[in-house]
Structures are given as C-alpha cells and as structure tokens.
Amino acid sequence: MNITGTDLILACSAIGAGLAVIAGIGPGIGQGIAAGYAANAVGRNPGAKGDIMSTMLLGQAVAETTGLYGLLVAMLLMFVKPLVP
C-alpha cells in the first residue's frame, strides 16, 4: 500500500470536515435549552411574551453562527483543495 501526499491531504480534509460538522451539535443543544427556558418564562409571565421572544430569538441567532461557521469550514475542506496538485 503506497500512500501519496495527495491521498494524505484528501484524507485529512475529510476528517477535518467531519470534525467541523460536529460544531453543529452545540448550537442545537443551546437553542433547545433557550427555547425551553423561554417557554417556561412565558408560562410564568404571559405579559412579557414579546420581550422574552425577541431576546430568545436574538440569542438563538447568535448561537447559530457557530454551527454555520462549522458547516462553512466543512464545505471548504471538502470542495476547495488548494494543496492538491
């Protein structure tokens, strides 16, 4: 079995892309927790629904950027191969 430099670069790119996609797990868990706490807060104080929802959505949008950056890195590693001759 003869592994060339190109094969090693492609394998490392695939492994790196897989690890980058794992970055989507954190935002998913965080958004679920935020939605649960927001539902609990609205249940305790229905009058503040608008403030709670806007704050929750802003926080979820900020948290989602981490997952999107992970997806972007994974796509770059899989489809853009500048080191391969």
Phi, psi and omega in degrees: 000123183243112180261121180270171178297324179296318179297320180294319178296316179296319179294317179293326176295319179293318178295317178297323178294320177296319178292325180292326180290334177299339178297345178283347181289317182300309179298326179296315178294316181297321179291324177296317178296317180297318179294322178296315179293324178294319177296322177295318180294321178293324177296326179279328183220081183297338181291337182261024184301317182297315179294319181294316182294319181293320178294319180296315181294323177295316178296321179291325178294320178293319181292328183291336181299328178298314178295322179291323176295320177298318177295319178297316179297318179298317180294321178295319180293326183279323190249345178244112184239080183288339183273349181277125181289000000 
